């Protein structure tokens, strides 16, 4: 969150990819920073997934990620 906030201040668009289990924590931290990040929410957990499952998760988020980056918000 902090790195993304720093990039935002430099005019560099960024995206946080966060599992849905961390929505409350991400909201609290973004509120504390006064920062409204671009967030792509993915299913939790990440750590127990196979390479194939991770690829499927990434492929499912790719189009949205590209739209957000191209928008440059």
N, C-alpha and C positions, 0 to 999 in steps of 0.2 A: 504494500500500500504506500509506504513512504517513498520508495523508488519511483513508483508510478506518479505520485504527486510531484516529485522533483522533475520528472520528464514533462509533465503537464505545464509546469511553470516555465519550461524552456521551449514550449510550443511543439513538443514531440508527442504525437498521439500514442496512447498505450491502452492496453486492455488487461484487466485482471481476470484470470480464469480460476474460479473458486468453486469448491463443492458446496452444494446447497446446505450442508450441515453447518457451514460457517457464516450463514446470512446474518445472524444477530451480531457476531463478532465483527464482521466486515462493516456493518452499518454503524456500530459504535465507534470503530476506528475512523471511518470516513467522516462521521459527524465531528469527532474530536479534532480532526485535521481541517475541517471546513472544506472538504474535497468531495466532489461528486464523480467518482471514477466510472469508467466504462467497465462493466462486469458481465462476463458470460458465466452463467451458473451451470454446473454439470453435476451429474449424480455422484453421490458419496457411497462408498469410499473410493479412493484412487489406489492406495498401496497394495491391495490384495488382487488387483486385476492382472489378467494375463496380457501379454503384448498385443494379442488380437483384440481383446476387450478395450485396451487403451487406444488402439488405432481406430476402432469403431467409435469410441467416445470423441476422439479428436476429429474424425471425419464428420461427425454429426454437428460439431461446433464450427467447423471451418468456414462455411458460407457466412455465418453471422459474424465471425471474427473479421473476415475480409470486408464486409459491409461497414462495420464500425470503423475499421482502420481507414477505409477509403473516404468515409464521411469526415474524418479528421477532427472529430470532437475531442 
